[in-house]
Every structure is written in C-alpha cells, then in structure tokens.
Amino acid sequence: MKKIVVLSGAGVSAESGISTFRDAGGLWEQHRIEDVATPEGWARNRTLVLDFYNARRKQLLGVRPNAGHYALARLEERFDVRIVTQNVDDLHERAGSSHVMHLHGELKKVRSTIDPDYVVELDGWELREGMTCPKGGQLRPHIVWFGEAVPMIAPAAALCAEADYFIVVGSSLAVYPAAGLVHYVPRHVPKYVVDPNEVDAGIPNATYIKEPASSGLKKIVDELLIQKI
C-alpha cells in the first residue's frame, strides 16, 4: 500500500471556525506571542496563559471537522495515510484519520511541569492553578511553545522521507522547523500544495492548488482514489 504523508496547517482548521494565529484578525493580534506562547510568559503570568488556552479548548468543543478533514480520512480507503499536523486541535482524529502526529502538541492534553513523562487528556476544557501531577507539579498546556524543542520533528522527517505522495494543506510554510519537512520528501515524489494564498515554497514536482482546504483537498482525493496504483 502506497504511503501519503500530509503536512497540515492552520488553514485546514480555519474552515471549521478555529481562530488562526497569523492571519489578519488572528490570535496574535489579540495577544503577544511572548505573553501566551513562551516559557517566559508562563513564568511571568501563569493565569493569563491558563486563561488563553482554556478559551481555545472551550472553542474547540463547539466546532466540527470540515470537508477537508473528511477528505483526508477518505484516502485511507486505498492508501497508508500519515498526517503530520501543525495544529493542536483534534479535528483530524474526529474526522476519522487513524494516524495523526502533532508537531506542536495537543490542546486537549496537559502535562506536568516537573515530570516530562506525565501527559494526560484534560477532563473538560478548564485547566486551573493548583491542578497538579501525582508528583505535585503544576499542570501546563501540552503545547510546544516558541523557544522549546519540537520532539516530534525527527519522526516526522523520517515519515516524509518514506512518502510516495506528499500533500501540504493550509500551511504558509513559514514556521520552522515544520516548514523544513518538505526537504525530506524525495525529489521525484508527486507533491500537492493547497492554500488559497500564494505559497512560494519552490517545491520540486509540486502541483499548486490555490483554493481553501475543503475544495482543494476534494479535488486531490478524488484524483488519487481513481488512479490505478
């Protein structure tokens, strides 16, 4: 079974109503990165950081996967599909995708500030001051903040190197190290880039589809599912 590796970004979830960070009106215009998405911000104002991610979790409970998420799940009918996502929501999983690797963490999970092995799913949407791991450490969002290592980047690069097809969807390819994953995909492998905005990535052997994720992915999936492989 041939392998499709998908790199998904915020544009996929935006169609479900998830607020993006970098677009006009996005979350970074409402909050400074340094305040809500860095270890220093956590140390300086823990309450602000907790409130920020509580709001994101609460929003996530009220949205659903969109046609783009479901299109990728359909590919599993004929392909071994591996999704590497920059998103911290669970919409790929809820749409039915079986293999999802989260580069930047998972919004619905929390982890200990003193025990790196303690990662659990939060019951509900609210993480509060005083909620601790069994060793007594305050729980924090299971999110990779700016300035922190991205532990899943090496496994993701290994996946990309094995791809028979590669799809980039909803990503500006502006955030590293995630954007560098395209360079691990073999040059001859067919590649698709789906985004309504211009993505000038210079990717060899790539087809650019300047459309939103839902309509662009439907075209790719329909094409791939009828191919003789």
N, C-alpha and C positions, 0 to 999 in steps of 0.2 A: 504494500500500500504506500503510495507516494505521500510525502510529507509537505504540508503547507504550514509555514510559520507566518504569523500575523503580528505586526507591531501596531498596537492601538494607542491612540492618544485621546485628549480631552474632547476632540470633535465628535467622537462616537457617542459619548455620554451627553453632550450638549443637546442633542436632539431629544433626549428624554427629560430635559429640563434641569440637568445638573449644571450649576454655575461653574463656568470655567475661570481660570486664573489669569490668563494672559490677554484675552480679548477685551475690546472696549467695554467698559461696564463690568468687567470681571472682578474676581475677588481681590486681586492685588491692588485695584483702585480703591477698594474699601478698607484694606488692611495692609500694613507694611510687612513685607516678607520677613524682615528682621524681628518683628514682634510676634508672629504666629507660626513661623516655619523654620526656626533655627533653635539649636540647643541654648543659645544665649537668651533668646526670647522666653523660652521655658524657664530658665533660671531667674529671669528678671520679673516676669509676671505670669505665673502659672495659671491664675484664674482666667486671664484673657485667653490663653491658649486652650484651656479646657472648654471655655465657652464657645470659641471658634469651631472646634471640632465637634462639639455637641450639636451645634446648629447644622453642620454638614451632615451628621448622622441622622438627625431628625428629618432633614430634607430628603435624604436617601430613602427613608421609609415610605415616602409619598410618591415616588416615581417608579416607572416600569421600564423594562428593556424596550428598545425600539426595533424597527425593521432591520437596521444594520446588525444589531446583536443577533437577531434570529437568523439572518442570512449566514453569518459565520457558523452558527450552530448547524445549519443545514449541510455545510460542507463535510461534516463527519459521516454523511451517508456513504461517501466514496474515498475520503482522504483521512490520513492521520493529521489532525489539525492541532497545532500548538499555538496558543495565544500568549504573547508577551505584552503585557499592558502597562502603560504609564499611569493608568487610572487606579484610584484607590477604592472605587465602588465595586459592587458585586454583580453588576448587570450582565456581564458575560456569563457568569455562572447561572444566574436566574433565567437566562435565555436558553440554557441547555448545553453550553460548551463544557466539555469534560476536562480539558487540560488548560488551565489558566495560570500563568506565572506573573505575579505582581512585583514589578520592579521597585515601586515606591511605597510599598506597604499596603495595608488593608484597613479601611476606615472602621469597619465593624469589629476590629480586633484591638486589643490593648496589650501592653507589655510592661514588665517590671523595669524600674529604673536601677535596680541593683542586681537582678538575675537575668542575664541575656537569654536564657533558655525558657523563661516563663512568658509565653504568649498565649492568650485565650480570647475567645469571642466574648464581647461585652453583652451582657443581658440587658437589652433595651438600648436606648440611644445616649443616655447620660452618664458620663464619667465625672466623678466628683472628687474634690480634695478629700483625702483620708481613705480612699479606696486603695487597698494595698495587696501585694502578693503575699503568699504564705511566709516569706522571709521578712515581711514588714516594709518593703519598698513601695513607694507611691507608684501607682499605675499611670502610664502615659499613653498617648495615642501610638498605635503601631504604624507609624508613618516615618519614612526616610526624609529627614529634614535637610535643608541646604547645609552643606558642610559636613554631613555624615556620609559614611561609606554606603555603597549600594551593593549589599551582599549577593543579590541575585544576578548581577551583571555578567559574571563569568559563566554560570549555567545558561543564561540567555544567549550569550555569544556562541556557545557550543551548539545550541539548538539552531541558530541561524546558519551555522556552517554546514548543517545537515539538510537544509531546505531544498526541496525540489521546486517549490513556488514560494514567493515571498510577497506579502501584502503589507503596505503601510497605510493606515487609515486614521484620519483625524489627528494627525501629528504634524506640527510645523517642522519637526526635525531640528529644533533649535536648542533642545535641552540635552546636555551631555551628563553622563555617558550614554544615555539611551540612544541618542541620535547616531552614535558611532556603531551601533549594531549592524547598520546596513553594510558596513565594510567587511563584515564577516561572511556575508552571503556570497557564494561563488559567483563569479562574473557572468557565467553563462545562464544562470537561473533566471527564468522569467519573473519580472517584478511588476507590481502594480502599486501606484501611489494615488490614494483617493483623498481629496480635500477640496473644498470649494474655493480656498485661497491658493495663491501661487506658492508652490513648494519647489524652490530651486535647489535641489539636492545633488544634481549631477550624478544620478544613479545609473550605472550602465544597464542596458537591456530592460529599461523600465517603460511602462505604459502609464501615462498620467491621465487621471480622470478627474476633471475639475468639477466635482459635484459633492453634495453632502453625503455623509457616510451611508445613509439608508438607501438612496437611489444608486449611488456608485457601487456599493457592495452587491446589490441585487444583480447588476449587470455582470460583475465579475463571477459571482457564484453561479448564475445561470450558464455562463460560458464554460466554466470549469466542469460543471456537472454533466454537460453533454459531450465533453471531449472523450475520445477513445484513448484510454490510458492502459 
